[in-house]
Amino acid sequence: MQIHVVKQGDSIYQIAQAYNIPPNEISQINQLPNPNQLVVGQALLIPIEGRFYTVQQGDNLWKIGRKLGVSYQTIANANNIPVTQPLRVGTRLYIPPRPKREAEFLGYVETSNRTITPETEKLIRSNAKYLTYLGPANFEVQRDGSIKEPPLNDLGAIAKDNRAVYMMVLANIEDDGFSDELARVILNNPTIQNKLIDNIVKKAKEKNFRDVHFDFEFLRPEDKDAYIAFLKKAKERLSQENILMSVALAPKTSRDQKGKWYEAHDYKAIGEIANFVVPMTYEWGYSGGPPMAVSPIDQVRRVLDYAISEIPPSKIIMGQNLYGYDWTLPYKPGGKFAKAISAQRAIEIAYKYNAAIQYDAKSQAPYFRYVDEQGKTHEVWFEDARSIQAKFNLLKELGLRGMAYWKLGLPFPQNWLLIEDNFTVTKKTST
């Protein structure tokens, strides 16, 4: 699969001719809103076997192979050149398809206090074939050990039809936010804990959940040991029922990182208990903050480098956003929140306002600015084929278990096609 970045003057027909494929194939796989209107800087997926690479200053076959994850001998053979041949800048080399590795993919579905529309459910169903786990979020734990169930629609059947493990996502949410007081009550009362675990097992059996996923956030630092003890208790009971247990983790970069979001999440201890963990490596750029990439790869790498120092990489599924944000400028702390948008919507906005898309090399993320009808300037950061491929490269480099998406139901066709190009998705029978 080739990633082509649109240049000034490019048309869909010229691009198709350069790769010797029909224009409608490019249009269809990228779901272009208007194939005759491309935006400078837009990343397109080109459906070819392998890809082409243009030699840059300082390149040699070894450097190119290391960068692209293909051996230099393979590149030399594919282009019928000696491995020691100096390369001329601007030369186009053919890069054969990369070897695929198995990986697990998790998709969260936001269900709390929200209706899943037929359109959203249809999109989830169409992408479920790429998933190992499908998790409606959230089941809300209550102070008495009961559970508030979210709307589930037909998610159980979708999981079963696609051989995805149906995942029960539990959170300490109260009054629409994570509650440290709610967690305190549960984590420090054995009677309530036992009742909660009994209710979890009962619900898991009733709905055919094969993984129980704890997303307890904003915990009091003094509840760290209590949280570990609770997870041990839950894991022992769930294992008896042949149910997996996984845990979401705050994006820490060191063991003693301060802050209420981080201190109660002990990577090493939780990693030893859970079947797998999900560091939530996104939301550096968030709706209430200044414009920036949602998951800048330099920050993501810092979290994952720390994670693999405490937890085996084979237990780590990295978090990834399927959305971006549209900020109205100038940004003011406490002012208007940014609007969450899908990757496809970002492209539509760029089309509408003829905004050239830039790409930030440090964060490995696309962005652009535009001026709306009211004369207000906006800044948009989102995900595209380049940013997702960069995350996939990091996943493979670190030997991680896979990737988890927050949240399903947002159109981003390039992501799913790149999964297919890079990986063999692990499937587990959902019984």
C-alpha positions in Angstrom: 0.0 0.0 0.0 1.4 3.4 -1.0 0.8 6.7 0.8 0.7 9.5 -1.7 0.7 13.1 -0.4 -1.1 15.5 -2.8 1.0 18.2 -4.3 0.0 21.5 -5.9 -1.5 20.7 -9.3 -2.2 17.0 -8.6 -5.4 15.5 -9.9 -6.9 12.1 -9.2 -6.2 11.2 -12.8 -2.6 12.2 -12.8 -2.0 10.3 -9.5 -3.8 7.2 -10.9 -1.7 7.3 -14.1 1.5 7.5 -12.0 0.7 4.3 -10.3 -1.1 2.6 -13.3 -4.4 2.0 -11.6 -8.0 3.3 -12.3 -8.8 6.6 -10.6 -12.0 5.2 -9.1 -10.0 2.7 -7.0 -8.2 5.6 -5.3 -11.5 7.4 -4.8 -13.3 4.4 -3.4 -10.8 3.2 -0.8 -10.2 6.7 0.5 -13.9 7.5 0.4 -13.2 10.9 -1.2 -16.2 13.3 -0.9 -15.3 14.8 -4.3 -12.6 13.0 -6.3 -12.2 16.1 -8.5 -11.3 18.3 -5.6 -8.1 17.3 -3.8 -6.4 19.4 -1.1 -2.7 20.1 -1.1 -1.1 18.0 1.7 -3.8 15.4 1.8 -2.6 11.8 2.3 -4.1 9.2 -0.1 -3.8 5.5 0.1 -2.9 3.9 -3.3 -4.0 0.3 -3.6 -0.8 -1.3 -5.0 1.2 -4.3 -3.9 4.2 -2.9 -2.0 5.1 0.8 -2.5 7.6 3.2 -4.0 10.2 5.2 -2.2 12.0 8.3 -3.5 15.7 8.4 -2.5 16.6 11.3 -0.3 19.9 13.0 0.5 22.1 10.7 2.7 20.1 7.5 1.9 21.6 4.1 1.2 19.8 0.7 0.9 20.6 -0.2 4.6 19.1 3.1 5.9 16.0 2.8 3.7 15.4 -0.8 4.7 15.7 0.0 8.4 13.3 2.9 8.0 10.7 0.9 6.1 11.1 -2.4 7.9 12.3 -4.3 4.8 15.8 -5.9 4.4 18.2 -4.0 2.2 18.9 -7.2 0.3 15.2 -7.5 -0.5 15.1 -3.9 -1.9 18.2 -4.5 -3.9 16.8 -7.7 -5.5 13.4 -6.1 -6.2 15.1 -3.2 -8.1 17.9 -5.4 -9.7 20.7 -3.3 -8.3 23.9 -4.3 -6.3 23.6 -3.8 -2.5 26.6 -1.5 -2.5 25.4 0.7 -5.4 25.3 4.4 -4.5 21.8 5.9 -4.8 21.0 9.0 -6.7 18.7 11.5 -4.9 15.3 11.4 -6.6 15.5 7.8 -7.8 12.2 5.9 -7.2 12.7 2.5 -5.7 10.1 -0.3 -5.5 9.7 -1.6 -2.0 8.1 -5.1 -1.8 5.3 -5.7 0.6 6.3 -5.9 4.3 6.0 -9.2 6.1 2.9 -9.1 8.3 2.9 -10.0 12.0 0.0 -10.9 14.2 -1.5 -8.2 16.4 -4.6 -7.7 18.5 -7.0 -4.8 18.0 -9.5 -3.5 20.5 -12.4 -1.2 19.7 -14.2 0.8 22.4 -17.8 1.9 21.7 -18.9 5.0 23.7 -22.3 4.0 25.1 -22.7 5.9 28.3 -25.7 8.3 28.3 -25.9 8.1 24.6 -27.9 6.5 21.8 -26.0 4.4 19.3 -27.6 5.5 16.0 -28.2 3.0 13.2 -25.5 4.7 11.1 -23.0 4.4 13.9 -23.9 0.7 14.4 -23.6 0.0 10.7 -20.1 1.5 10.7 -19.1 -0.5 13.8 -20.3 -3.6 12.1 -18.4 -2.9 8.9 -15.1 -2.5 10.9 -15.5 -5.3 13.4 -13.7 -7.8 11.1 -10.5 -5.9 12.1 -11.1 -6.4 15.8 -10.0 -8.9 18.4 -12.0 -7.3 21.2 -15.2 -5.2 21.1 -16.0 -3.2 24.2 -19.0 -1.1 25.0 -18.0 1.7 27.4 -19.1 2.1 30.1 -20.8 -0.1 32.6 -20.9 2.2 35.6 -20.1 0.7 39.0 -22.3 2.0 41.8 -21.6 2.6 45.5 -23.6 -0.4 46.6 -21.8 -2.8 44.3 -24.5 -2.8 41.6 -23.8 -2.0 38.0 -25.5 0.5 35.7 -25.7 -1.1 32.2 -25.3 1.1 29.1 -27.3 0.7 25.9 -25.8 -2.3 24.1 -27.9 -2.4 20.9 -26.7 -5.3 18.8 -23.0 -5.2 19.9 -23.0 -8.7 21.3 -24.1 -10.2 18.0 -21.6 -8.0 16.1 -18.8 -9.4 18.3 -20.0 -13.0 17.8 -20.4 -12.6 14.0 -16.9 -11.3 13.7 -15.2 -13.7 16.2 -14.3 -10.8 18.5 -14.1 -11.1 22.2 -17.0 -9.2 23.8 -15.5 -7.0 26.4 -17.3 -5.6 29.5 -15.8 -2.1 30.2 -16.3 -1.0 33.8 -15.7 2.6 35.0 -15.9 4.5 38.3 -18.2 7.2 36.7 -20.7 9.1 38.7 -22.6 12.3 37.6 -21.0 12.1 34.2 -17.4 12.1 35.5 -14.8 9.9 37.0 -15.2 9.9 40.8 -12.4 9.3 43.3 -15.0 9.1 46.1 -17.0 6.4 44.3 -13.7 4.4 43.9 -12.8 5.0 47.5 -16.0 3.5 48.7 -15.6 0.4 46.5 -11.9 -0.2 47.0 -12.0 0.1 50.8 -15.1 -2.0 51.6 -14.6 -5.8 51.1 -18.4 -6.5 51.3 -19.1 -4.0 48.5 -16.2 -5.4 46.5 -17.5 -9.0 46.7 -21.0 -7.9 45.7 -19.6 -5.9 42.8 -17.5 -8.9 41.6 -20.5 -11.2 41.9 -22.6 -8.8 39.8 -19.8 -8.5 37.2 -19.6 -12.3 36.8 -23.4 -12.6 36.7 -23.6 -9.9 34.0 -20.7 -11.3 32.0 -22.4 -14.7 31.9 -25.7 -13.2 31.0 -24.3 -11.2 28.1 -21.5 -13.5 27.0 -18.7 -11.1 27.9 -15.3 -13.0 27.7 -13.2 -10.1 29.0 -13.7 -7.7 31.9 -11.9 -4.4 31.4 -11.4 -2.1 34.4 -11.1 1.6 33.5 -10.8 3.2 36.9 -9.5 6.7 36.6 -8.8 9.7 38.9 -8.2 7.5 41.9 -6.8 8.9 45.1 -3.1 8.2 45.4 -3.7 6.6 48.9 -5.9 4.0 47.2 -3.1 2.6 45.0 -2.6 -0.5 47.2 -6.3 -1.0 47.6 -6.8 -0.9 43.8 -4.1 -3.5 43.3 -5.7 -5.8 46.0 -9.1 -5.3 44.3 -7.7 -6.3 40.9 -6.1 -9.4 42.4 -9.4 -10.4 43.9 -11.3 -9.8 40.7 -8.7 -11.6 38.6 -8.8 -14.7 40.8 -12.6 -14.9 40.5 -12.7 -14.2 36.8 -10.1 -16.8 36.1 -12.3 -19.4 37.8 -15.0 -18.5 35.3 -12.6 -18.6 32.3 -13.0 -14.8 31.8 -10.1 -12.6 30.8 -9.3 -9.4 32.8 -7.7 -6.3 31.3 -7.0 -2.8 32.7 -6.7 0.7 31.2 -3.8 2.7 32.4 -3.1 6.4 32.7 -0.3 7.5 30.3 2.6 7.5 32.7 6.3 8.2 31.8 7.8 7.2 35.1 7.1 5.1 38.2 6.8 8.0 40.6 4.9 10.4 38.3 2.9 12.8 40.4 -0.7 13.8 39.7 -4.1 12.3 40.6 -4.5 10.7 37.2 -1.3 8.7 37.6 -0.2 7.8 41.2 -2.7 5.0 41.8 -1.8 3.2 38.5 1.2 1.0 39.4 2.3 -0.3 36.0 4.4 -3.1 37.2 1.9 -4.5 39.8 -1.1 -4.1 37.5 0.8 -5.6 34.6 1.6 -8.7 36.6 -2.1 -9.2 37.4 -3.9 -8.4 34.2 -4.0 -10.5 31.0 -3.2 -7.3 29.2 -3.2 -3.6 29.7 -4.1 -0.5 27.6 -2.0 2.7 28.3 -4.3 5.5 27.1 -1.8 7.1 24.8 -4.0 10.0 23.6 -5.5 13.3 24.7 -2.4 15.4 24.8 -4.5 17.6 22.5 -7.9 17.7 24.1 -11.1 19.7 23.8 -10.3 22.1 26.7 -6.6 22.6 25.9 -4.6 24.4 23.3 -4.4 23.2 19.7 -2.0 20.3 19.3 -1.9 16.7 18.1 -4.2 14.4 20.1 -1.5 11.7 20.2 1.9 13.1 19.3 4.2 10.3 18.6 7.1 11.7 20.6 4.8 11.7 23.7 3.3 8.3 22.9 6.8 6.8 22.6 7.8 8.2 26.1 4.8 6.4 27.7 5.4 3.2 25.8 9.2 3.2 26.5 8.3 3.4 30.2 5.5 0.8 29.9 7.8 -1.8 28.4 10.3 -1.2 31.2 7.7 -2.4 33.7 5.4 -4.7 31.7 6.2 -7.3 29.0 5.5 -5.8 25.6 3.3 -8.8 24.7 0.9 -7.6 27.4 0.6 -4.0 26.1 -2.0 -2.7 23.7 -1.4 0.9 22.9 -4.3 3.4 22.9 -5.1 5.4 19.7 -7.7 8.0 18.9 -9.9 7.8 15.9 -10.8 11.5 16.1 -9.3 15.0 16.0 -10.3 18.4 17.2 -11.3 21.7 15.6 -10.3 24.7 17.8 -11.6 28.2 17.3 -8.7 30.7 17.7 -7.5 32.5 19.7 -7.4 29.7 22.3 -8.2 30.9 25.8 -8.0 28.7 28.9 -11.5 28.1 30.2 -13.0 29.4 26.9 -14.8 27.6 24.1 -14.1 23.9 23.9 -12.8 22.4 20.7 -15.2 20.3 18.6 -14.4 16.7 18.2 -14.4 15.5 14.5 -13.6 12.4 12.6 -10.7 12.1 10.2 -13.1 12.1 7.2 -14.8 15.2 8.5 -11.4 17.0 8.8 -10.8 16.3 5.1 -14.3 17.6 4.2 -13.6 20.8 6.1 -10.2 21.2 4.3 -12.1 20.7 1.0 -14.8 23.2 1.9 -12.3 26.0 2.8 -9.5 25.0 0.4 -7.1 24.7 3.3 -3.7 23.2 2.6 -2.9 20.4 5.0 0.5 20.6 6.8 2.3 17.7 8.5 4.2 18.2 11.8 7.3 16.0 11.7 7.8 16.0 15.5 4.4 14.8 16.4 3.8 12.9 13.2 0.3 14.4 12.8 -1.5 16.5 10.1 -3.1 19.9 10.8 -4.5 22.9 9.0 -6.0 26.3 9.6 -9.1 27.8 7.9 -11.3 30.9 8.3 -15.1 30.3 8.6 -18.0 32.3 7.3 -18.0 34.5 10.5 -14.3 35.4 9.9 -13.1 33.2 12.8 -9.8 31.3 12.4 -9.8 27.6 13.2 -7.0 25.1 13.8 -7.7 21.4 13.1 -5.5 18.5 14.2 -6.5 15.0 13.1 -5.2 11.6 12.0 -4.4 10.4 8.5 -2.6 7.5 6.8 0.8 8.9 7.6 0.1 9.4 11.4 -1.4 5.9 11.7 1.4 4.2 9.8 3.9 6.0 12.1 2.0 4.4 15.1 2.0 1.0 13.5 5.7 1.3 12.9 6.2 2.1 16.6 3.9 -0.8 17.7 6.1 -3.2 15.6 9.4 -1.7 16.7 8.5 -2.1 20.4 7.0 -5.6 19.9 3.6 -4.6 21.4 0.5 -6.8 21.6 -1.6 -4.5 19.5 -3.7 -1.3 19.4 -6.9 -0.1 21.1 -9.2 2.5 19.5 -11.2 5.2 21.2 -13.7 5.3 19.8 -15.5 3.2 17.2 -18.2 4.7 14.9 -16.2 7.5 13.4 -15.3 7.1 9.7 -11.6 6.7 9.0 -11.3 4.2 6.2 -7.5 4.6 5.9 -6.9 3.2 9.4 -8.6 -0.1 8.6 -6.9 -0.6 5.3 -3.5 0.0 6.9 -4.3 -2.6 9.5 -4.9 -5.1 6.7 -1.6 -4.0 5.0 0.5 -4.3 8.1 -1.0 -7.1 10.3 -2.8 -10.3 10.5 -5.6 -9.6 13.1 -5.7 -12.1 15.9 -9.2 -13.6 16.1 -10.6 -15.6 19.1 -13.7 -17.6 19.0 -16.5 -15.7 20.9 -18.6 -18.4 22.6 
